Amino acid sequence: MQDRGHHSTGGTGDGELAVPMAWLYAEYIAEKLLRTGDLMPPTSFEFRAGRDALALTIFLSDGGEDLSGIRVVSQLETWLSLTAYDQPWQDWVGERMTQLTAEAAASGADAPDLELARAAWRWLEETELLAPDLNAVPGGATAVGEDDGPKVWTPAWQLGLPLGHLAIHLF
């Protein structure tokens, strides 16, 4: 792993607070993409799921490089491919989190960015949102409205990931 220290103010060991700049910037980019797409109200749980899934994708694919405006544009294709429907995104996130955790433990450095990423990942995995059942038999429901028809409890990441993917497309 490349050093992510340039993203943080870094603690000096004398009680100075390390600021998780890499995570906060990834979250900012994700929120900006979702707001630009205007897909969900920013106060909804679905928006949060999209923001967290996209922020995780951005943070974990960063590779330790600066995410300037030009860098963001160059990364859009990478983020699209990582969030595509046929990709094992959940497995990729788990592997990258394990790798970064091991690297942080080996270096003995504070990892405030990683802690926020872990919290987002836990929320995405443990939270379920009620959503339309996309696997329901066509014609099985009598109503065709968005709020009508069968619903199913779905892990937040399964709703957030396609929302993030669509937001990237609309950017």
TORDOVEX-508850 format. One line per field, with one value per residue: residue number from 0; residue in one letter; z, x, y of N, C-alpha, C in turn. Coordinates in Angstrom, 3 decimals, padded with zeros to 6 digits. Layout:
<rs>
vopa	NUM / ... $
lokol	a / ... $
n_Z	Z / ... $
n_X	X / ... $
n_Y	Y / ... $
ca_Z	Z / ... $
ca_X	X / ... $
ca_Y	Y / ... $
c_Z	Z / ... $
c_X	X / ... $
c_Y	Y / ... $
</rs>
This chain:
<rs>
vopa	0 / 1 / 2 / 3 / 4 / 5 / 6 / 7 / 8 / 9 / 10 / 11 / 12 / 13 / 14 / 15 / 16 / 17 / 18 / 19 / 20 / 21 / 22 / 23 / 24 / 25 / 26 / 27 / 28 / 29 / 30 / 31 / 32 / 33 / 34 / 35 / 36 / 37 / 38 / 39 / 40 / 41 / 42 / 43 / 44 / 45 / 46 / 47 / 48 / 49 / 50 / 51 / 52 / 53 / 54 / 55 / 56 / 57 / 58 / 59 / 60 / 61 / 62 / 63 / 64 / 65 / 66 / 67 / 68 / 69 / 70 / 71 / 72 / 73 / 74 / 75 / 76 / 77 / 78 / 79 / 80 / 81 / 82 / 83 / 84 / 85 / 86 / 87 / 88 / 89 / 90 / 91 / 92 / 93 / 94 / 95 / 96 / 97 / 98 / 99 / 100 / 101 / 102 / 103 / 104 / 105 / 106 / 107 / 108 / 109 / 110 / 111 / 112 / 113 / 114 / 115 / 116 / 117 / 118 / 119 / 120 / 121 / 122 / 123 / 124 / 125 / 126 / 127 / 128 / 129 / 130 / 131 / 132 / 133 / 134 / 135 / 136 / 137 / 138 / 139 / 140 / 141 / 142 / 143 / 144 / 145 / 146 / 147 / 148 / 149 / 150 / 151 / 152 / 153 / 154 / 155 / 156 / 157 / 158 / 159 / 160 / 161 / 162 / 163 / 164 / 165 / 166 / 167 / 168 / 169 / 170 $
lokol	m / q / d / r / g / h / h / s / t / g / g / t / g / d / g / e / l / a / v / p / m / a / w / l / y / a / e / y / i / a / e / k / l / l / r / t / g / d / l / m / p / p / t / s / f / e / f / r / a / g / r / d / a / l / a / l / t / i / f / l / s / d / g / g / e / d / l / s / g / i / r / v / v / s / q / l / e / t / w / l / s / l / t / a / y / d / q / p / w / q / d / w / v / g / e / r / m / t / q / l / t / a / e / a / a / a / s / g / a / d / a / p / d / l / e / l / a / r / a / a / w / r / w / l / e / e / t / e / l / l / a / p / d / l / n / a / v / p / g / g / a / t / a / v / g / e / d / d / g / p / k / v / w / t / p / a / w / q / l / g / l / p / l / g / h / l / a / i / h / l / f $
n_Z	000.000 / -000.777 / 000.944 / 002.767 / 004.150 / 003.244 / 002.925 / 005.335 / 008.323 / 010.067 / 013.115 / 015.653 / 017.683 / 020.079 / 021.139 / 019.121 / 016.816 / 014.235 / 011.063 / 009.054 / 006.058 / 003.507 / 003.542 / 004.079 / 001.814 / -000.198 / 000.513 / 000.116 / -002.698 / -003.528 / -002.527 / -003.988 / -006.613 / -006.365 / -005.682 / -007.973 / -009.826 / -008.847 / -007.885 / -005.575 / -002.572 / -000.566 / 002.159 / 002.529 / 003.403 / 001.319 / -000.230 / 001.541 / 001.559 / -001.103 / -001.154 / 000.784 / -000.334 / -002.735 / -001.756 / -000.406 / -002.605 / -003.988 / -002.037 / -001.514 / -003.995 / -004.489 / -004.156 / -002.857 / -004.112 / -004.896 / -005.099 / -007.142 / -009.151 / -011.861 / -011.562 / -010.495 / -012.687 / -014.377 / -013.012 / -013.181 / -015.014 / -013.874 / -011.430 / -012.417 / -013.548 / -011.264 / -009.818 / -011.390 / -012.288 / -012.703 / -011.264 / -008.533 / -006.170 / -003.348 / -002.374 / -003.281 / -001.757 / 000.845 / 000.645 / 000.093 / 002.402 / 004.350 / 003.510 / 003.756 / 006.498 / 007.559 / 006.596 / 007.911 / 010.554 / 010.517 / 010.035 / 012.227 / 012.319 / 012.935 / 011.741 / 010.867 / 008.616 / 007.669 / 009.797 / 009.580 / 007.084 / 007.694 / 009.471 / 007.732 / 006.004 / 007.767 / 008.369 / 005.823 / 005.370 / 007.579 / 007.752 / 006.638 / 004.030 / 003.007 / -000.093 / -003.566 / -004.869 / -007.103 / -008.227 / -008.368 / -009.796 / -013.026 / -013.643 / -011.505 / -009.519 / -008.872 / -009.007 / -010.581 / -009.780 / -008.352 / -005.550 / -005.066 / -005.184 / -004.674 / -001.914 / -000.483 / 002.135 / 001.920 / 001.901 / 002.630 / 001.022 / -001.372 / -002.469 / -002.529 / -004.165 / -007.007 / -007.223 / -006.821 / -009.035 / -011.160 / -010.658 / -011.304 / -014.047 / -014.825 / -014.348 $
n_X	000.844 / 000.495 / 001.683 / -000.739 / -000.507 / -000.245 / -002.793 / -003.791 / -003.684 / -002.159 / -001.122 / 001.118 / 001.855 / 001.825 / -000.686 / -001.992 / -004.625 / -005.439 / -006.624 / -009.082 / -008.660 / -008.606 / -010.824 / -012.908 / -012.766 / -013.346 / -015.966 / -017.102 / -016.821 / -018.442 / -020.935 / -021.276 / -021.457 / -023.852 / -025.706 / -025.590 / -026.722 / -029.295 / -031.017 / -032.200 / -033.763 / -031.567 / -031.804 / -032.659 / -032.512 / -031.744 / -030.196 / -028.062 / -027.091 / -026.237 / -024.288 / -022.438 / -021.687 / -020.545 / -018.537 / -016.937 / -016.061 / -014.582 / -012.654 / -011.367 / -010.334 / -008.537 / -005.696 / -003.873 / -003.266 / -003.563 / -006.789 / -007.487 / -009.422 / -008.988 / -008.026 / -010.275 / -012.057 / -010.601 / -010.836 / -013.448 / -014.236 / -013.020 / -014.409 / -016.980 / -016.671 / -016.085 / -018.454 / -020.337 / -023.128 / -022.558 / -020.268 / -018.251 / -018.630 / -019.048 / -017.353 / -014.898 / -014.708 / -014.568 / -012.115 / -010.272 / -010.600 / -009.675 / -007.014 / -006.063 / -006.433 / -004.640 / -002.234 / -002.222 / -002.073 / 000.426 / 002.099 / 001.672 / 000.565 / -001.806 / -005.116 / -007.381 / -008.967 / -009.508 / -010.985 / -013.377 / -014.198 / -014.598 / -016.776 / -018.743 / -018.943 / -019.852 / -022.403 / -023.595 / -023.677 / -025.112 / -027.518 / -030.818 / -033.003 / -036.332 / -037.396 / -038.512 / -039.293 / -037.276 / -037.033 / -039.483 / -042.240 / -043.106 / -046.115 / -047.315 / -048.102 / -050.850 / -050.862 / -049.004 / -047.502 / -044.677 / -044.614 / -046.299 / -046.891 / -044.802 / -042.526 / -039.253 / -036.921 / -033.773 / -030.222 / -028.463 / -026.253 / -026.851 / -028.784 / -027.580 / -025.302 / -026.101 / -027.326 / -025.200 / -023.662 / -025.338 / -025.378 / -022.743 / -022.796 / -024.553 / -023.120 $
n_Y	-001.181 / 002.215 / 005.102 / 006.791 / 009.040 / 011.695 / 012.536 / 013.184 / 015.173 / 013.966 / 012.569 / 013.665 / 012.161 / 013.377 / 013.851 / 015.173 / 015.516 / 013.281 / 013.905 / 012.498 / 012.832 / 011.543 / 009.785 / 011.626 / 013.240 / 011.366 / 010.775 / 013.292 / 013.586 / 011.447 / 012.279 / 014.632 / 013.597 / 012.111 / 014.129 / 015.689 / 013.955 / 013.887 / 011.822 / 010.794 / 012.021 / 013.942 / 013.476 / 010.921 / 007.399 / 005.801 / 007.517 / 007.894 / 005.265 / 005.045 / 007.071 / 006.125 / 003.628 / 004.457 / 006.169 / 004.306 / 002.816 / 004.761 / 005.493 / 003.000 / 002.360 / 004.272 / 004.127 / 005.680 / 008.044 / 011.562 / 013.041 / 015.076 / 017.411 / 016.724 / 014.145 / 012.882 / 012.855 / 011.178 / 008.818 / 007.983 / 005.944 / 003.687 / 003.554 / 003.147 / 000.579 / -000.930 / -000.725 / -001.901 / -003.980 / -006.734 / -007.237 / -008.467 / -006.673 / -006.551 / -008.598 / -007.586 / -005.203 / -006.303 / -007.730 / -005.630 / -004.074 / -005.849 / -006.109 / -003.424 / -003.072 / -004.962 / -003.877 / -001.403 / -002.259 / -003.520 / -001.364 / 000.162 / 002.633 / 005.282 / 004.973 / 006.725 / 007.226 / 004.671 / 003.669 / 005.154 / 004.238 / 001.539 / 001.799 / 002.792 / 000.589 / -001.398 / -000.325 / -000.400 / -003.172 / -004.199 / -002.835 / -002.910 / -002.057 / -001.334 / -002.241 / -002.168 / -005.372 / -006.585 / -009.032 / -010.105 / -011.874 / -010.910 / -009.179 / -010.313 / -008.615 / -006.478 / -003.738 / -001.128 / 001.003 / 002.780 / 002.723 / 000.699 / -002.840 / -005.802 / -005.830 / -006.050 / -006.738 / -005.406 / -005.528 / -002.516 / -001.894 / -003.161 / -001.586 / 000.894 / 000.624 / 000.295 / 002.788 / 004.560 / 003.811 / 004.616 / 007.367 / 008.049 / 007.566 / 009.606 / 011.867 $
ca_Z	000.000 / -000.762 / 002.140 / 002.669 / 005.098 / 002.676 / 002.965 / 006.705 / 009.018 / 010.801 / 014.508 / 015.949 / 018.834 / 021.305 / 021.343 / 017.965 / 016.153 / 012.816 / 010.335 / 007.994 / 004.835 / 002.356 / 003.639 / 003.962 / 000.421 / -000.952 / 000.847 / -000.552 / -004.125 / -003.665 / -002.314 / -005.137 / -007.739 / -006.128 / -005.746 / -009.379 / -010.475 / -008.315 / -007.950 / -004.315 / -001.642 / 000.234 / 003.531 / 002.550 / 003.683 / 000.026 / -000.584 / 002.394 / 001.075 / -002.324 / -000.800 / 001.469 / -001.281 / -003.672 / -001.007 / -000.216 / -003.897 / -004.257 / -001.043 / -001.651 / -005.296 / -004.574 / -004.324 / -002.160 / -004.903 / -004.679 / -005.906 / -007.671 / -010.108 / -013.047 / -011.137 / -010.348 / -014.030 / -014.911 / -012.230 / -013.380 / -015.673 / -012.866 / -010.495 / -013.141 / -013.691 / -009.934 / -009.317 / -012.380 / -011.769 / -012.781 / -010.548 / -007.135 / -005.389 / -001.918 / -002.134 / -003.490 / -000.583 / 001.955 / 000.432 / 000.237 / 003.816 / 005.049 / 003.112 / 004.368 / 007.938 / 007.823 / 006.340 / 008.983 / 011.762 / 010.347 / 010.108 / 013.552 / 012.164 / 013.117 / 010.480 / 011.051 / 007.371 / 007.641 / 010.803 / 008.999 / 006.015 / 008.370 / 009.990 / 006.579 / 005.522 / 008.729 / 008.177 / 004.550 / 005.492 / 008.657 / 007.608 / 005.554 / 003.620 / 002.295 / -001.488 / -004.505 / -005.165 / -008.534 / -008.673 / -008.338 / -011.080 / -013.755 / -013.741 / -010.260 / -008.719 / -009.595 / -009.174 / -011.263 / -009.234 / -007.665 / -004.150 / -005.009 / -005.578 / -003.613 / -001.328 / 000.200 / 002.910 / 001.134 / 002.509 / 002.126 / -000.058 / -002.618 / -003.020 / -002.720 / -005.242 / -008.312 / -007.167 / -007.067 / -010.421 / -012.008 / -010.446 / -012.080 / -015.446 / -015.046 / -014.086 $
ca_X	000.000 / 001.212 / 001.424 / -001.879 / -000.246 / -000.421 / -004.216 / -004.156 / -002.767 / -001.284 / -000.842 / 002.543 / 002.078 / 001.707 / -002.084 / -002.537 / -005.680 / -005.263 / -007.861 / -009.246 / -008.921 / -008.880 / -012.212 / -013.808 / -012.778 / -014.086 / -017.375 / -017.493 / -016.965 / -019.627 / -022.128 / -021.373 / -021.963 / -025.260 / -026.517 / -025.643 / -027.682 / -030.621 / -031.752 / -032.905 / -033.623 / -030.335 / -032.106 / -033.172 / -031.584 / -031.242 / -029.112 / -026.922 / -026.537 / -025.508 / -023.088 / -021.461 / -021.168 / -019.677 / -017.364 / -016.079 / -015.455 / -013.587 / -011.587 / -010.621 / -009.663 / -007.690 / -004.287 / -003.022 / -002.979 / -004.415 / -008.005 / -007.773 / -010.522 / -008.587 / -007.926 / -011.639 / -012.573 / -009.896 / -011.225 / -014.861 / -014.351 / -012.667 / -015.530 / -018.085 / -016.439 / -016.162 / -019.836 / -021.219 / -024.017 / -021.992 / -018.994 / -018.361 / -018.249 / -019.015 / -016.127 / -013.782 / -014.636 / -014.064 / -010.684 / -009.505 / -010.636 / -008.768 / -005.659 / -005.703 / -006.360 / -003.369 / -001.150 / -002.243 / -001.576 / 001.865 / 002.829 / 001.450 / 000.086 / -003.231 / -005.848 / -008.728 / -009.720 / -009.934 / -012.050 / -014.621 / -014.573 / -015.158 / -018.106 / -019.646 / -019.124 / -020.743 / -023.753 / -024.100 / -023.919 / -026.038 / -028.780 / -031.686 / -034.003 / -037.460 / -037.295 / -039.289 / -038.708 / -036.977 / -037.101 / -040.879 / -042.752 / -043.816 / -047.561 / -047.796 / -048.708 / -051.951 / -050.555 / -047.730 / -046.829 / -043.408 / -044.861 / -047.150 / -046.188 / -044.078 / -041.329 / -038.381 / -035.855 / -032.557 / -029.053 / -028.296 / -025.255 / -027.459 / -029.527 / -026.654 / -024.346 / -026.623 / -027.585 / -023.907 / -023.287 / -026.149 / -024.924 / -021.518 / -023.237 / -025.230 / -022.193 $
ca_Y	000.000 / 003.467 / 005.893 / 007.696 / 010.112 / 013.018 / 012.863 / 013.441 / 016.062 / 013.045 / 012.885 / 013.682 / 011.300 / 014.170 / 014.188 / 015.870 / 014.758 / 012.957 / 014.182 / 011.492 / 013.586 / 010.672 / 009.336 / 012.771 / 013.664 / 010.339 / 010.980 / 014.535 / 013.289 / 010.594 / 013.103 / 015.542 / 012.810 / 011.782 / 015.352 / 016.091 / 013.063 / 014.183 / 010.560 / 010.556 / 013.144 / 013.788 / 013.086 / 009.547 / 006.308 / 005.336 / 008.433 / 007.550 / 003.995 / 005.349 / 007.851 / 005.267 / 002.638 / 005.162 / 006.630 / 003.132 / 002.511 / 005.805 / 005.377 / 001.748 / 002.291 / 005.460 / 003.786 / 006.627 / 009.232 / 012.723 / 013.051 / 016.399 / 017.391 / 015.966 / 012.744 / 012.369 / 012.575 / 010.010 / 007.647 / 007.645 / 004.632 / 002.672 / 003.458 / 002.511 / -000.861 / -001.552 / -000.716 / -002.531 / -005.028 / -008.085 / -007.300 / -008.910 / -005.500 / -006.865 / -009.351 / -006.668 / -004.330 / -007.118 / -008.010 / -004.381 / -003.683 / -006.758 / -005.743 / -002.145 / -003.276 / -005.644 / -002.930 / -000.409 / -002.937 / -003.755 / -000.092 / 000.736 / 004.005 / 005.542 / 004.838 / 007.286 / 007.037 / 003.277 / 003.516 / 005.665 / 003.306 / 000.352 / 002.147 / 002.851 / -000.779 / -002.077 / 000.186 / -000.921 / -004.617 / -004.540 / -002.119 / -003.360 / -001.079 / -001.918 / -001.817 / -002.990 / -006.679 / -006.620 / -010.426 / -010.556 / -012.363 / -009.849 / -009.377 / -010.896 / -007.554 / -005.845 / -002.317 / -000.927 / 002.180 / 002.538 / 002.418 / -000.474 / -004.058 / -006.502 / -005.218 / -006.996 / -006.113 / -005.542 / -004.862 / -001.153 / -001.819 / -003.622 / -000.446 / 002.002 / 000.385 / 000.725 / 004.224 / 005.183 / 003.528 / 005.481 / 008.737 / 008.225 / 007.671 / 010.881 / 012.973 $
c_Z	000.000 / 000.476 / 001.899 / 003.574 / 004.531 / 002.646 / 004.356 / 007.308 / 009.837 / 012.220 / 014.743 / 017.133 / 020.139 / 021.504 / 020.188 / 017.237 / 014.687 / 012.127 / 009.159 / 006.641 / 003.636 / 002.376 / 003.434 / 002.524 / -000.451 / -000.714 / 000.162 / -002.043 / -004.367 / -003.516 / -003.489 / -006.362 / -007.574 / -006.205 / -007.192 / -010.130 / -010.032 / -008.356 / -006.723 / -003.458 / -000.750 / 001.677 / 003.650 / 002.896 / 002.388 / -000.446 / 000.236 / 001.924 / -000.196 / -002.041 / -000.162 / 000.527 / -002.263 / -002.978 / -000.747 / -001.505 / -004.200 / -003.326 / -001.277 / -002.991 / -005.469 / -004.808 / -003.707 / -002.939 / -004.595 / -005.611 / -006.328 / -008.673 / -011.353 / -012.715 / -011.003 / -011.717 / -014.602 / -014.195 / -012.498 / -014.021 / -014.708 / -011.917 / -011.150 / -013.232 / -012.338 / -009.432 / -010.278 / -011.765 / -011.710 / -012.046 / -009.093 / -006.167 / -003.907 / -001.571 / -002.261 / -002.281 / 000.602 / 001.839 / 000.636 / 001.693 / 004.627 / 004.761 / 003.791 / 005.879 / 008.320 / 007.637 / 007.435 / 010.277 / 011.683 / 010.492 / 011.477 / 013.499 / 012.484 / 011.760 / 010.633 / 009.804 / 007.326 / 008.656 / 010.272 / 007.869 / 006.614 / 008.883 / 008.855 / 006.076 / 006.448 / 008.526 / 006.894 / 004.626 / 006.471 / 008.529 / 006.422 / 005.305 / 002.845 / 000.879 / -002.367 / -004.790 / -006.670 / -009.091 / -008.665 / -009.747 / -011.782 / -013.870 / -012.466 / -009.362 / -009.548 / -009.845 / -009.807 / -010.749 / -008.476 / -006.216 / -003.975 / -005.398 / -004.430 / -003.182 / -000.617 / 000.974 / 002.224 / 001.863 / 001.844 / 000.974 / -001.403 / -003.254 / -003.376 / -003.904 / -006.616 / -008.356 / -007.445 / -008.504 / -011.382 / -011.879 / -011.225 / -013.557 / -015.761 / -014.899 / -015.347 $
c_X	000.880 / 000.801 / 000.259 / -001.679 / -000.449 / -001.882 / -004.639 / -003.200 / -001.795 / -001.069 / 000.652 / 002.867 / 001.951 / 000.283 / -002.718 / -003.520 / -005.338 / -006.606 / -007.967 / -009.598 / -009.255 / -010.334 / -013.169 / -013.882 / -013.526 / -015.586 / -017.917 / -017.739 / -018.229 / -020.909 / -022.342 / -021.940 / -023.454 / -026.163 / -026.652 / -026.665 / -029.105 / -031.539 / -032.626 / -032.801 / -032.390 / -030.576 / -032.564 / -032.083 / -030.983 / -030.078 / -027.867 / -026.268 / -025.728 / -024.217 / -022.029 / -020.862 / -020.196 / -018.409 / -016.401 / -015.352 / -014.327 / -012.391 / -010.727 / -009.906 / -008.647 / -006.225 / -003.352 / -002.703 / -003.977 / -005.621 / -008.342 / -008.917 / -010.206 / -008.536 / -009.313 / -012.195 / -011.899 / -010.290 / -012.656 / -015.039 / -014.030 / -013.836 / -016.744 / -017.890 / -016.539 / -017.600 / -020.822 / -021.958 / -023.356 / -020.659 / -019.209 / -017.919 / -018.100 / -017.742 / -014.899 / -013.604 / -014.061 / -012.580 / -009.837 / -009.477 / -009.683 / -007.322 / -005.217 / -005.584 / -005.040 / -002.190 / -001.070 / -001.696 / -000.066 / 002.669 / 002.694 / 000.932 / -001.406 / -003.905 / -007.263 / -009.589 / -010.314 / -011.045 / -013.383 / -015.115 / -015.188 / -016.558 / -019.126 / -019.959 / -020.053 / -022.186 / -024.359 / -024.442 / -025.042 / -027.409 / -029.547 / -032.744 / -035.104 / -037.490 / -038.192 / -038.543 / -038.509 / -037.006 / -038.519 / -041.309 / -043.500 / -045.296 / -048.153 / -048.458 / -049.796 / -051.671 / -049.177 / -046.973 / -045.575 / -043.619 / -045.770 / -046.331 / -045.384 / -042.804 / -040.539 / -037.322 / -034.530 / -031.396 / -028.806 / -027.299 / -025.858 / -028.343 / -028.566 / -025.730 / -024.911 / -026.944 / -026.292 / -023.459 / -024.042 / -025.704 / -023.647 / -021.871 / -023.818 / -024.302 / -021.671 $
c_Y	001.232 / 004.231 / 006.839 / 008.905 / 011.499 / 013.443 / 013.314 / 014.458 / 015.242 / 013.493 / 012.848 / 012.788 / 012.055 / 014.678 / 014.946 / 014.959 / 014.527 / 013.135 / 013.210 / 012.126 / 012.695 / 010.210 / 010.500 / 013.265 / 012.651 / 010.502 / 012.245 / 014.288 / 012.464 / 011.419 / 014.052 / 014.813 / 012.509 / 013.010 / 015.835 / 015.249 / 013.285 / 012.958 / 010.303 / 011.814 / 012.916 / 013.364 / 011.634 / 008.533 / 005.769 / 006.203 / 008.107 / 006.258 / 004.218 / 006.090 / 006.963 / 004.230 / 003.286 / 005.663 / 005.470 / 002.774 / 003.490 / 005.640 / 004.139 / 001.620 / 003.409 / 005.130 / 004.796 / 007.887 / 010.337 / 012.669 / 014.476 / 016.278 / 016.583 / 014.481 / 012.125 / 011.985 / 011.323 / 008.721 / 007.192 / 006.270 / 003.496 / 002.461 / 002.825 / 001.003 / -001.569 / -001.664 / -001.361 / -003.720 / -006.401 / -008.241 / -007.736 / -007.809 / -005.816 / -007.635 / -008.459 / -005.750 / -005.100 / -007.387 / -006.762 / -003.929 / -004.550 / -006.383 / -004.446 / -002.250 / -003.938 / -004.696 / -001.873 / -001.015 / -003.147 / -002.473 / 000.560 / 002.161 / 004.102 / 005.453 / 005.392 / 007.155 / 005.642 / 003.026 / 004.016 / 004.763 / 002.045 / 000.624 / 002.207 / 001.450 / -001.564 / -001.628 / -000.383 / -002.402 / -004.938 / -003.889 / -002.671 / -002.301 / -001.791 / -001.353 / -002.677 / -004.289 / -006.789 / -008.032 / -010.978 / -010.964 / -011.229 / -010.177 / -009.963 / -009.880 / -006.883 / -004.365 / -002.173 / 000.289 / 001.802 / 002.120 / 001.206 / -001.696 / -004.633 / -005.764 / -006.305 / -006.206 / -006.442 / -004.878 / -003.506 / -001.084 / -002.245 / -002.550 / 000.685 / 001.840 / 000.773 / 002.217 / 004.989 / 005.008 / 004.464 / 006.944 / 009.030 / 008.386 / 009.051 / 012.083 / 013.563 $
</rs>
